[in-house]
Amino acid sequence: MASVVTTVLSTQEKLLRAREAMTKLAQLSTDAKNALLFAMADAVEANLDGILAANRDDVKSSGLAGAMRDRLLLTPARIQEMANGVRQVAALPDPIGETLAEWTRPNGLHMRKVRVPLGVIGIIYESRPNVTVDTAVLALKTANAIVLRGGKEAARSNQRLAEILAAVPGVPDGAIELLDSSTRESVQELIKARALVDVIIPRGGAGLITFVTENSIVPVIETGAGNCHIFVDESADFGMADDIVINAKAQRPSVCNAAEKLLVHERVAAKYVPRIVKKLIEAGVEVRGDGKSRSLAAGLDVGSAAEQDWYEEYLRLCLAIRVVADVDEAVAHINRYSTKHSDSIVTRDEPNARKFLRSVDSAAVYWNASTRFTDGAEFGFGAEMGISTQKLHCRGPFALAELTSSKYEIVGTGQVR
């Protein structure tokens, strides 16, 4: 039976265990992996009370409030969502061993390109304990070993969840390793372990992602930071725009696909800006704006947006508004200030929508829909490692297929060169 140990083994020893688990994971059939995943889902449900107790201790000691507390908080419903997500991953096709291309050369060599695991994945994340479960089950489904380094604010929750998953009979020792989160030494050791770890995934705020990308000698896939925009074009249906803006900002403001900025076409700004500002304030959102939007919303509580606001990912009930001349200026603004995560246009004008979809350089670009849909489950991928905001090795929801590399299998009949 596998186990997670966080106080006895050193980081180096845990990384070695993860490396050794790779061979055992590669030998598991799809049916065997799926059976383990279903058992993990059952185990999460069976340990509901213990998970909630650990999480209560984390929330109490964290001192967090508002949206940041919400990121940390687990409820019975959220734990049930975790278990359901595990079963969804089990039900998805297994990408490992999939034939990507196949051909025979004139000399008779038969060549096949197939999907294989990445190897050992290190993930560094903050606050959200559901990431422990989501990432561990995706790794197991793709026969990758995973090394988890969560934030200290969620230490008890992560510890309990990792113990539950790793203790499922049949999970290879070392397949799920949890590092000590009480100091930053474990982060430094993880991002320097080039011979033992194949890829690092930072999942959290801009500060975490910047630190990891600037200091890691292990290849990094960036995820997370979401300075997301909505552009209300001159032909937009105002009712639709209202629903999209309020949902994208207020439904869950602490997540990376929540909208942080609103751009409004100058030809409709006089009508739409005061209208949406009122609705945002009613929803409890702090509103900031440029000079034009503040003037149009005179008499309403709109703060002044500084240059830094256009870059900031608020992760709370705050949104900044800017009035722009047209779709071209909206695209230019987004491409300058966004984190290349998710951006949306609300419009009836198809040429403008197509220009926006084609020109905005982000992982997910929407037409008449909320940015809140940038999510592995919403895309039909089950859980996710995060949302990749870079172009190599993947972009957008980072799910099963993205947790693979490839290799070539060549079969001959004695050919020599």
C-alpha positions as a LaTeX table, in Angstrom:
\begin{tabular}{lrrr}
\hline
Residue & $x$ (\AA) & $y$ (\AA) & $z$ (\AA) \\
\hline
Met1 & 0.00 & 0.00 & 0.00 \\
Ala2 & 1.34 & 3.43 & $-0.94$ \\
Ser3 & 1.74 & 6.16 & 1.63 \\
Val4 & 2.61 & 9.84 & 1.75 \\
Val5 & 5.27 & 10.89 & 4.25 \\
Thr6 & 6.04 & 14.58 & 4.76 \\
Thr7 & 8.11 & 14.57 & 7.95 \\
Val8 & 10.57 & 11.68 & 7.57 \\
Leu9 & 11.71 & 11.68 & 3.96 \\
Ser10 & 13.72 & 14.53 & 2.50 \\
Thr11 & 12.73 & 16.26 & $-0.72$ \\
Gln12 & 15.51 & 14.41 & $-2.54$ \\
Glu13 & 14.27 & 11.06 & $-1.27$ \\
Lys14 & 10.72 & 11.84 & $-2.36$ \\
Leu15 & 11.90 & 12.83 & $-5.82$ \\
Leu16 & 13.81 & 9.55 & $-6.11$ \\
Arg17 & 10.68 & 7.63 & $-5.06$ \\
Ala18 & 8.68 & 9.46 & $-7.73$ \\
Arg19 & 11.32 & 8.62 & $-10.35$ \\
Glu20 & 11.20 & 4.96 & $-9.39$ \\
Ala21 & 7.39 & 4.95 & $-9.57$ \\
Met22 & 7.48 & 5.84 & $-13.29$ \\
Thr23 & 8.28 & 2.29 & $-14.37$ \\
Lys24 & 5.47 & 0.80 & $-12.28$ \\
Leu25 & 2.97 & 3.38 & $-13.54$ \\
Ala26 & 3.91 & 2.65 & $-17.15$ \\
Gln27 & 2.98 & $-1.00$ & $-16.63$ \\
Leu28 & $-0.58$ & $-0.23$ & $-15.50$ \\
Ser29 & $-3.29$ & $-0.97$ & $-18.05$ \\
Thr30 & $-6.07$ & 1.53 & $-18.75$ \\
Asp31 & $-8.51$ & $-0.68$ & $-16.83$ \\
Ala32 & $-6.17$ & $-0.82$ & $-13.85$ \\
Lys33 & $-5.70$ & 2.94 & $-13.80$ \\
Asn34 & $-9.42$ & 3.54 & $-14.06$ \\
Ala35 & $-10.10$ & 1.13 & $-11.21$ \\
Leu36 & $-7.66$ & 3.07 & $-9.04$ \\
Leu37 & $-9.37$ & 6.34 & $-9.96$ \\
Phe38 & $-12.82$ & 5.05 & $-9.05$ \\
Ala39 & $-11.40$ & 3.80 & $-5.74$ \\
Met40 & $-9.88$ & 7.25 & $-5.14$ \\
Ala41 & $-13.26$ & 8.92 & $-5.72$ \\
Asp42 & $-14.87$ & 6.54 & $-3.21$ \\
Ala43 & $-12.08$ & 7.21 & $-0.72$ \\
Val44 & $-12.52$ & 10.98 & $-0.95$ \\
Glu45 & $-16.23$ & 10.62 & $-0.25$ \\
Ala46 & $-15.63$ & 8.18 & 2.61 \\
Asn47 & $-13.22$ & 10.58 & 4.29 \\
Leu48 & $-15.42$ & 13.68 & 4.02 \\
Asp49 & $-15.41$ & 14.49 & 7.74 \\
Gly50 & $-11.64$ & 14.23 & 8.07 \\
Ile51 & $-11.06$ & 16.43 & 5.03 \\
Leu52 & $-13.46$ & 19.08 & 6.34 \\
Ala53 & $-11.80$ & 19.02 & 9.77 \\
Ala54 & $-8.34$ & 19.53 & 8.26 \\
Asn55 & $-9.66$ & 22.33 & 6.08 \\
Arg56 & $-11.35$ & 24.08 & 9.02 \\
Asp57 & $-7.99$ & 24.19 & 10.78 \\
Asp58 & $-6.35$ & 25.64 & 7.64 \\
Val59 & $-9.01$ & 28.30 & 7.19 \\
Lys60 & $-8.88$ & 29.28 & 10.86 \\
Ser61 & $-5.10$ & 29.61 & 10.98 \\
Ser62 & $-4.70$ & 31.24 & 7.56 \\
Gly63 & $-6.21$ & 34.60 & 8.51 \\
Leu64 & $-7.50$ & 34.92 & 4.94 \\
Ala65 & $-10.73$ & 36.73 & 4.15 \\
Gly66 & $-13.01$ & 37.38 & 1.20 \\
Ala67 & $-12.12$ & 35.86 & $-2.17$ \\
Met68 & $-8.80$ & 34.46 & $-0.92$ \\
Arg69 & $-10.56$ & 32.62 & 1.90 \\
Asp70 & $-12.99$ & 31.23 & $-0.67$ \\
Arg71 & $-10.09$ & 29.76 & $-2.67$ \\
Leu72 & $-9.00$ & 27.83 & 0.42 \\
Leu73 & $-12.42$ & 26.80 & 1.72 \\
Leu74 & $-13.77$ & 23.28 & 1.23 \\
Thr75 & $-17.43$ & 22.41 & 1.69 \\
Pro76 & $-19.29$ & 19.09 & 1.39 \\
Ala77 & $-20.46$ & 20.20 & $-2.06$ \\
Arg78 & $-16.93$ & 21.05 & $-3.19$ \\
Ile79 & $-15.59$ & 17.74 & $-1.93$ \\
Gln80 & $-18.36$ & 15.96 & $-3.80$ \\
Glu81 & $-17.33$ & 17.91 & $-6.90$ \\
Met82 & $-13.79$ & 16.61 & $-6.40$ \\
Ala83 & $-15.00$ & 13.01 & $-6.28$ \\
Asn84 & $-17.21$ & 13.53 & $-9.31$ \\
Gly85 & $-14.26$ & 15.03 & $-11.16$ \\
Val86 & $-12.15$ & 11.95 & $-10.42$ \\
Arg87 & $-14.85$ & 9.73 & $-11.92$ \\
Gln88 & $-15.08$ & 11.98 & $-14.96$ \\
Val89 & $-11.35$ & 11.56 & $-15.55$ \\
Ala90 & $-11.71$ & 7.79 & $-15.21$ \\
Ala91 & $-14.41$ & 7.85 & $-17.89$ \\
Leu92 & $-12.25$ & 9.73 & $-20.40$ \\
Pro93 & $-10.20$ & 7.95 & $-23.09$ \\
Asp94 & $-6.67$ & 7.06 & $-22.06$ \\
Pro95 & $-4.21$ & 8.94 & $-24.30$ \\
Ile96 & $-1.21$ & 6.77 & $-23.38$ \\
Gly97 & $-0.24$ & 4.49 & $-26.25$ \\
Glu98 & $-2.39$ & 6.38 & $-28.75$ \\
Thr99 & $-0.99$ & 6.22 & $-32.28$ \\
Leu100 & $-0.40$ & 9.76 & $-33.54$ \\
Ala101 & 1.03 & 8.74 & $-36.91$ \\
Glu102 & 2.05 & 5.52 & $-38.62$ \\
Trp103 & 3.83 & 4.76 & $-41.89$ \\
Thr104 & 6.19 & 2.38 & $-43.64$ \\
Arg105 & 9.39 & 3.54 & $-45.30$ \\
Pro106 & 10.51 & 2.27 & $-48.75$ \\
Asn107 & 13.15 & 0.14 & $-47.00$ \\
Gly108 & 10.42 & $-1.72$ & $-45.11$ \\
Leu109 & 10.89 & $-0.05$ & $-41.70$ \\
His110 & 7.50 & 0.38 & $-40.06$ \\
Met111 & 7.33 & 3.55 & $-37.97$ \\
Arg112 & 4.77 & 4.56 & $-35.37$ \\
Lys113 & 4.59 & 7.74 & $-33.31$ \\
Val114 & 2.83 & 7.13 & $-29.97$ \\
Arg115 & 1.87 & 9.10 & $-26.88$ \\
Val116 & 3.90 & 8.46 & $-23.74$ \\
Pro117 & 3.92 & 10.00 & $-20.22$ \\
Leu118 & 5.96 & 13.12 & $-19.51$ \\
Gly119 & 7.55 & 11.34 & $-16.54$ \\
Val120 & 7.77 & 13.10 & $-13.17$ \\
Ile121 & 5.67 & 16.25 & $-12.88$ \\
Gly122 & 6.27 & 18.82 & $-10.16$ \\
Ile123 & 3.41 & 21.20 & $-9.42$ \\
Ile124 & 3.71 & 24.26 & $-7.17$ \\
Tyr125 & 0.39 & 25.83 & $-6.22$ \\
Glu126 & $-1.36$ & 28.11 & $-3.77$ \\
Ser127 & $-4.48$ & 28.01 & $-1.60$ \\
Arg128 & $-6.83$ & 25.72 & $-3.52$ \\
Pro129 & $-6.72$ & 22.19 & $-2.05$ \\
Asn130 & $-8.84$ & 20.80 & $-4.89$ \\
Val131 & $-5.70$ & 21.15 & $-7.03$ \\
Thr132 & $-4.18$ & 18.31 & $-4.99$ \\
Val133 & $-6.86$ & 15.91 & $-6.18$ \\
Asp134 & $-7.30$ & 17.24 & $-9.72$ \\
Thr135 & $-3.62$ & 17.08 & $-10.59$ \\
Ala136 & $-2.90$ & 13.76 & $-8.88$ \\
Val137 & $-5.67$ & 11.94 & $-10.74$ \\
Leu138 & $-4.72$ & 13.44 & $-14.10$ \\
Ala139 & $-1.14$ & 12.33 & $-13.50$ \\
Leu140 & $-2.19$ & 8.80 & $-12.60$ \\
Lys141 & $-4.47$ & 8.49 & $-15.64$ \\
Thr142 & $-1.50$ & 9.39 & $-17.86$ \\
Ala143 & 1.00 & 7.21 & $-15.94$ \\
Asn144 & 2.97 & 10.20 & $-14.68$ \\
Ala145 & 4.36 & 10.41 & $-11.16$ \\
Ile146 & 3.52 & 13.69 & $-9.45$ \\
Val147 & 5.30 & 15.74 & $-6.79$ \\
Leu148 & 2.96 & 18.21 & $-5.08$ \\
Arg149 & 4.08 & 21.37 & $-3.35$ \\
Gly150 & 1.04 & 23.26 & $-2.10$ \\
Gly151 & 0.87 & 26.48 & $-0.13$ \\
Lys152 & 1.39 & 26.52 & 3.62 \\
Glu153 & $-2.10$ & 28.00 & 4.10 \\
Ala154 & $-3.58$ & 24.67 & 2.86 \\
Ala155 & $-1.01$ & 22.33 & 4.42 \\
Arg156 & $-3.43$ & 20.24 & 6.49 \\
Ser157 & $-5.99$ & 19.91 & 3.70 \\
Asn158 & $-3.36$ & 18.93 & 1.15 \\
Gln159 & $-1.77$ & 16.45 & 3.54 \\
Arg160 & $-5.07$ & 14.71 & 4.24 \\
Leu161 & $-6.09$ & 14.57 & 0.57 \\
Ala162 & $-2.70$ & 13.29 & $-0.59$ \\
Glu163 & $-2.73$ & 10.61 & 2.13 \\
Ile164 & $-6.18$ & 9.44 & 1.05 \\
Leu165 & $-5.22$ & 9.19 & $-2.63$ \\
Ala166 & $-1.84$ & 7.53 & $-2.11$ \\
Ala167 & $-3.27$ & 5.00 & 0.36 \\
Val168 & $-5.61$ & 3.47 & $-2.23$ \\
Pro169 & $-4.43$ & $-0.14$ & $-2.67$ \\
Gly170 & $-2.54$ & $-0.54$ & $-5.93$ \\
Val171 & $-1.17$ & 3.00 & $-6.21$ \\
Pro172 & 2.61 & 2.55 & $-6.64$ \\
Asp173 & 4.82 & 3.90 & $-3.87$ \\
Gly174 & 6.12 & 7.31 & $-4.89$ \\
Ala175 & 3.43 & 7.95 & $-7.51$ \\
Ile176 & 1.98 & 10.78 & $-5.39$ \\
Glu177 & 4.51 & 12.67 & $-3.27$ \\
Leu178 & 3.73 & 15.75 & $-1.15$ \\
Leu179 & 6.55 & 18.12 & $-0.19$ \\
Asp180 & 6.87 & 20.14 & 2.99 \\
Ser181 & 5.23 & 23.55 & 2.58 \\
Ser182 & 6.50 & 25.15 & 5.78 \\
Thr183 & 9.60 & 26.63 & 4.13 \\
Arg184 & 10.62 & 27.70 & 0.62 \\
Glu185 & 13.52 & 25.23 & 0.57 \\
Ser186 & 11.35 & 22.51 & $-0.92$ \\
Val187 & 10.43 & 24.82 & $-3.81$ \\
Gln188 & 14.10 & 25.56 & $-4.48$ \\
Glu189 & 14.98 & 21.86 & $-4.39$ \\
Leu190 & 12.11 & 20.96 & $-6.72$ \\
Ile191 & 12.88 & 23.55 & $-9.40$ \\
Lys192 & 16.57 & 22.62 & $-9.39$ \\
Ala193 & 16.01 & 18.84 & $-9.69$ \\
Arg194 & 16.61 & 18.65 & $-13.43$ \\
Ala195 & 17.80 & 15.02 & $-13.38$ \\
Leu196 & 14.76 & 13.82 & $-11.42$ \\
Val197 & 11.84 & 16.03 & $-12.54$ \\
Asp198 & 10.74 & 16.39 & $-16.17$ \\
Val199 & 8.50 & 19.44 & $-15.95$ \\
Ile200 & 7.41 & 22.04 & $-13.38$ \\
Ile201 & 3.92 & 23.55 & $-13.41$ \\
Pro202 & 3.44 & 26.70 & $-11.29$ \\
Arg203 & $-0.24$ & 27.32 & $-10.56$ \\
Gly204 & $-1.14$ & 30.49 & $-8.70$ \\
Gly205 & $-0.62$ & 34.23 & $-8.76$ \\
Ala206 & 1.71 & 36.21 & $-10.96$ \\
Gly207 & 4.39 & 36.38 & $-8.23$ \\
Leu208 & 4.63 & 32.60 & $-7.91$ \\
Ile209 & 4.70 & 32.06 & $-11.66$ \\
Thr210 & 7.38 & 34.71 & $-12.19$ \\
Phe211 & 9.56 & 33.28 & $-9.44$ \\
Val212 & 9.38 & 29.75 & $-10.81$ \\
Thr213 & 9.95 & 30.68 & $-14.46$ \\
Glu214 & 12.93 & 32.90 & $-13.59$ \\
Asn215 & 14.61 & 30.41 & $-11.23$ \\
Ser216 & 13.80 & 26.91 & $-12.42$ \\
Ile217 & 16.35 & 24.86 & $-14.35$ \\
Val218 & 13.63 & 22.26 & $-14.98$ \\
Pro219 & 11.40 & 23.02 & $-18.01$ \\
Val220 & 8.34 & 25.05 & $-16.95$ \\
Ile221 & 4.80 & 25.22 & $-18.31$ \\
Glu222 & 3.21 & 28.46 & $-17.08$ \\
Thr223 & $-0.38$ & 28.43 & $-15.89$ \\
Gly224 & $-2.74$ & 30.53 & $-13.92$ \\
Ala225 & $-2.41$ & 34.30 & $-14.04$ \\
Gly226 & $-5.56$ & 35.69 & $-15.62$ \\
Asn227 & $-5.93$ & 39.40 & $-16.38$ \\
Cys228 & $-9.06$ & 38.67 & $-18.43$ \\
His229 & $-11.01$ & 41.23 & $-20.49$ \\
Ile230 & $-14.53$ & 41.69 & $-21.84$ \\
Phe231 & $-15.11$ & 44.10 & $-24.74$ \\
Val232 & $-18.65$ & 45.40 & $-25.21$ \\
Asp233 & $-18.82$ & 46.39 & $-28.89$ \\
Glu234 & $-21.16$ & 49.04 & $-30.33$ \\
Ser235 & $-23.65$ & 46.44 & $-31.59$ \\
Ala236 & $-23.77$ & 44.44 & $-28.34$ \\
Asp237 & $-27.05$ & 43.35 & $-26.84$ \\
Phe238 & $-26.95$ & 45.16 & $-23.50$ \\
Gly239 & $-28.90$ & 42.49 & $-21.65$ \\
Met240 & $-26.49$ & 39.81 & $-22.83$ \\
Ala241 & $-23.53$ & 42.03 & $-22.01$ \\
Asp242 & $-24.85$ & 42.62 & $-18.48$ \\
Asp243 & $-25.19$ & 38.89 & $-17.83$ \\
Ile244 & $-21.74$ & 38.09 & $-19.19$ \\
Val245 & $-19.95$ & 40.90 & $-17.33$ \\
Ile246 & $-21.60$ & 40.18 & $-13.98$ \\
Asn247 & $-21.04$ & 36.43 & $-14.31$ \\
Ala248 & $-17.42$ & 36.79 & $-15.40$ \\
Lys249 & $-16.59$ & 39.19 & $-12.56$ \\
Ala250 & $-18.79$ & 38.25 & $-9.63$ \\
Gln251 & $-19.67$ & 34.55 & $-9.89$ \\
Arg252 & $-16.28$ & 33.54 & $-8.43$ \\
Pro253 & $-13.84$ & 36.46 & $-8.43$ \\
Ser254 & $-10.89$ & 34.60 & $-6.91$ \\
Val255 & $-10.21$ & 32.35 & $-9.91$ \\
Cys256 & $-7.98$ & 32.93 & $-12.91$ \\
Asn257 & $-10.77$ & 33.00 & $-15.50$ \\
Ala258 & $-12.72$ & 35.77 & $-13.77$ \\
Ala259 & $-12.88$ & 39.05 & $-15.72$ \\
Glu260 & $-10.73$ & 41.88 & $-14.39$ \\
Lys261 & $-11.21$ & 44.55 & $-17.08$ \\
Leu262 & $-14.14$ & 45.86 & $-19.12$ \\
Leu263 & $-13.67$ & 47.73 & $-22.40$ \\
Val264 & $-16.63$ & 49.63 & $-23.88$ \\
His265 & $-17.00$ & 51.01 & $-27.41$ \\
Glu266 & $-17.17$ & 54.81 & $-27.32$ \\
Arg267 & $-20.36$ & 54.91 & $-29.42$ \\
Val268 & $-22.37$ & 53.09 & $-26.74$ \\
Ala269 & $-20.35$ & 54.13 & $-23.70$ \\
Ala270 & $-22.69$ & 56.99 & $-22.70$ \\
Lys271 & $-25.55$ & 54.51 & $-22.30$ \\
Tyr272 & $-23.73$ & 51.37 & $-21.26$ \\
Val273 & $-21.11$ & 52.58 & $-18.78$ \\
Pro274 & $-23.51$ & 54.05 & $-16.17$ \\
Arg275 & $-25.83$ & 51.07 & $-16.67$ \\
Ile276 & $-23.18$ & 48.43 & $-16.00$ \\
Val277 & $-21.51$ & 50.43 & $-13.22$ \\
Lys278 & $-24.78$ & 50.44 & $-11.28$ \\
Lys279 & $-25.15$ & 46.68 & $-11.72$ \\
Leu280 & $-21.55$ & 46.02 & $-10.71$ \\
Ile281 & $-21.89$ & 48.14 & $-7.57$ \\
Glu282 & $-25.13$ & 46.30 & $-6.72$ \\
Ala283 & $-23.16$ & 43.05 & $-7.04$ \\
Gly284 & $-20.63$ & 44.32 & $-4.52$ \\
Val285 & $-17.90$ & 45.09 & $-7.05$ \\
Glu286 & $-15.42$ & 47.91 & $-6.53$ \\
Val287 & $-15.30$ & 49.81 & $-9.83$ \\
Arg288 & $-12.36$ & 51.77 & $-11.19$ \\
Gly289 & $-12.19$ & 53.58 & $-14.50$ \\
Asp290 & $-10.34$ & 55.79 & $-16.94$ \\
Gly291 & $-11.26$ & 59.48 & $-17.30$ \\
Lys292 & $-14.00$ & 58.88 & $-19.88$ \\
Ser293 & $-15.76$ & 56.13 & $-17.99$ \\
Arg294 & $-15.61$ & 58.07 & $-14.72$ \\
Ser295 & $-17.10$ & 61.11 & $-16.42$ \\
Leu296 & $-19.92$ & 59.03 & $-17.94$ \\
Ala297 & $-20.61$ & 57.45 & $-14.54$ \\
Ala298 & $-20.66$ & 60.80 & $-12.72$ \\
Gly299 & $-22.45$ & 60.51 & $-9.40$ \\
Leu300 & $-21.55$ & 56.84 & $-9.06$ \\
Asp301 & $-18.71$ & 55.49 & $-6.94$ \\
Val302 & $-16.00$ & 54.89 & $-9.54$ \\
Gly303 & $-12.37$ & 55.17 & $-8.49$ \\
Ser304 & $-9.55$ & 56.33 & $-10.71$ \\
Ala305 & $-7.66$ & 53.59 & $-12.56$ \\
Ala306 & $-3.90$ & 54.09 & $-12.63$ \\
Glu307 & $-1.61$ & 52.63 & $-15.29$ \\
Gln308 & $-0.80$ & 49.68 & $-13.01$ \\
Asp309 & $-4.49$ & 48.76 & $-12.83$ \\
Trp310 & $-4.51$ & 47.68 & $-16.47$ \\
Tyr311 & $-1.85$ & 45.06 & $-15.71$ \\
Glu312 & $-3.23$ & 43.84 & $-12.37$ \\
Glu313 & $-5.03$ & 40.55 & $-11.75$ \\
Tyr314 & $-7.31$ & 41.61 & $-8.88$ \\
Leu315 & $-8.62$ & 38.16 & $-7.81$ \\
Arg316 & $-11.35$ & 39.93 & $-5.85$ \\
Leu317 & $-14.53$ & 41.93 & $-6.43$ \\
Cys318 & $-12.83$ & 44.74 & $-8.32$ \\
Leu319 & $-13.02$ & 45.68 & $-12.00$ \\
Ala320 & $-11.58$ & 48.51 & $-14.12$ \\
Ile321 & $-13.36$ & 50.06 & $-17.11$ \\
Arg322 & $-11.88$ & 51.80 & $-20.14$ \\
Val323 & $-13.65$ & 53.41 & $-23.11$ \\
Val324 & $-12.08$ & 52.52 & $-26.48$ \\
Ala325 & $-12.63$ & 53.83 & $-30.01$ \\
Asp326 & $-13.29$ & 50.51 & $-31.76$ \\
Val327 & $-12.45$ & 46.80 & $-31.95$ \\
Asp328 & $-8.91$ & 47.58 & $-33.11$ \\
Glu329 & $-8.19$ & 49.66 & $-30.02$ \\
Ala330 & $-9.76$ & 46.96 & $-27.84$ \\
Val331 & $-7.51$ & 44.31 & $-29.37$ \\
Ala332 & $-4.43$ & 46.53 & $-28.98$ \\
His333 & $-5.27$ & 47.18 & $-25.31$ \\
Ile334 & $-5.77$ & 43.48 & $-24.58$ \\
Asn335 & $-2.61$ & 42.36 & $-26.36$ \\
Arg336 & $-0.64$ & 44.96 & $-24.41$ \\
Tyr337 & $-1.96$ & 44.38 & $-20.90$ \\
Ser338 & $-3.43$ & 40.87 & $-20.73$ \\
Thr339 & $-1.77$ & 37.74 & $-19.40$ \\
Lys340 & $-2.91$ & 35.85 & $-22.53$ \\
His341 & $-5.46$ & 33.80 & $-20.61$ \\
Ser342 & $-9.09$ & 34.46 & $-21.59$ \\
Asp343 & $-10.79$ & 37.42 & $-23.29$ \\
Ser344 & $-14.28$ & 37.95 & $-24.71$ \\
Ile345 & $-16.16$ & 40.20 & $-27.13$ \\
Val346 & $-19.90$ & 40.86 & $-26.87$ \\
Thr347 & $-21.22$ & 41.90 & $-30.27$ \\
Arg348 & $-23.79$ & 41.25 & $-33.01$ \\
Asp349 & $-21.23$ & 42.22 & $-35.66$ \\
Glu350 & $-19.69$ & 39.03 & $-37.05$ \\
Pro351 & $-16.78$ & 40.74 & $-38.89$ \\
Asn352 & $-15.79$ & 42.49 & $-35.64$ \\
Ala353 & $-16.15$ & 39.21 & $-33.73$ \\
Arg354 & $-14.01$ & 37.34 & $-36.24$ \\
Lys355 & $-11.36$ & 40.07 & $-36.11$ \\
Phe356 & $-11.33$ & 39.84 & $-32.31$ \\
Leu357 & $-11.13$ & 36.04 & $-32.31$ \\
Arg358 & $-8.32$ & 36.10 & $-34.85$ \\
Ser359 & $-6.31$ & 39.01 & $-33.42$ \\
Val360 & $-6.41$ & 38.62 & $-29.64$ \\
Asp361 & $-3.32$ & 36.63 & $-28.63$ \\
Ser362 & $-4.75$ & 34.63 & $-25.73$ \\
Ala363 & $-5.24$ & 30.96 & $-24.92$ \\
Ala364 & $-9.05$ & 31.23 & $-25.03$ \\
Val365 & $-10.97$ & 33.90 & $-26.95$ \\
Tyr366 & $-14.76$ & 34.13 & $-26.70$ \\
Trp367 & $-17.60$ & 35.64 & $-28.70$ \\
Asn368 & $-20.76$ & 36.32 & $-26.67$ \\
Ala369 & $-19.81$ & 34.14 & $-23.69$ \\
Ser370 & $-18.30$ & 34.50 & $-20.23$ \\
Thr371 & $-14.60$ & 33.96 & $-19.66$ \\
Arg372 & $-15.56$ & 31.71 & $-16.73$ \\
Phe373 & $-15.81$ & 28.77 & $-19.14$ \\
Thr374 & $-12.03$ & 28.44 & $-19.49$ \\
Asp375 & $-11.86$ & 25.29 & $-17.43$ \\
Gly376 & $-10.95$ & 21.68 & $-18.13$ \\
Ala377 & $-14.35$ & 20.33 & $-17.07$ \\
Glu378 & $-16.26$ & 22.98 & $-19.04$ \\
Phe379 & $-14.23$ & 22.12 & $-22.15$ \\
Gly380 & $-15.08$ & 18.45 & $-21.70$ \\
Phe381 & $-11.58$ & 17.46 & $-20.56$ \\
Gly382 & $-12.45$ & 16.50 & $-16.97$ \\
Ala383 & $-10.07$ & 18.03 & $-14.43$ \\
Glu384 & $-7.02$ & 20.11 & $-15.42$ \\
Met385 & $-3.50$ & 20.87 & $-14.27$ \\
Gly386 & $-4.24$ & 24.54 & $-14.91$ \\
Ile387 & $-4.66$ & 26.91 & $-17.85$ \\
Ser388 & $-1.46$ & 27.22 & $-19.85$ \\
Thr389 & $-0.85$ & 30.81 & $-20.95$ \\
Gln390 & 2.23 & 30.04 & $-23.02$ \\
Lys391 & 2.60 & 28.50 & $-26.48$ \\
Leu392 & 4.99 & 25.63 & $-25.68$ \\
His393 & 4.31 & 22.80 & $-24.91$ \\
Cys394 & 0.57 & 23.40 & $-24.74$ \\
Arg395 & $-1.94$ & 26.26 & $-24.49$ \\
Gly396 & $-5.30$ & 26.56 & $-22.74$ \\
Pro397 & $-6.75$ & 23.91 & $-20.39$ \\
Phe398 & $-3.86$ & 21.60 & $-19.53$ \\
Ala399 & $-5.48$ & 18.18 & $-19.35$ \\
Leu400 & $-4.80$ & 14.56 & $-20.27$ \\
Ala401 & $-3.44$ & 14.90 & $-23.80$ \\
Glu402 & $-1.15$ & 17.74 & $-22.69$ \\
Leu403 & 0.35 & 15.51 & $-19.99$ \\
Thr404 & 1.97 & 13.39 & $-22.68$ \\
Ser405 & 4.99 & 13.50 & $-24.92$ \\
Ser406 & 5.67 & 11.15 & $-27.81$ \\
Lys407 & 8.18 & 8.61 & $-28.97$ \\
Tyr408 & 8.79 & 6.60 & $-32.13$ \\
Glu409 & 8.51 & 2.83 & $-32.29$ \\
Ile410 & 10.32 & 1.38 & $-35.32$ \\
Val411 & 9.92 & $-2.26$ & $-36.38$ \\
Gly412 & 12.24 & $-3.81$ & $-38.89$ \\
Thr413 & 13.09 & $-7.14$ & $-40.45$ \\
Gly414 & 16.87 & $-6.92$ & $-40.20$ \\
Gln415 & 17.47 & $-3.63$ & $-42.04$ \\
Val416 & 20.90 & $-2.02$ & $-41.66$ \\
Arg417 & 22.10 & 1.37 & $-42.89$ \\
\hline
\end{tabular}
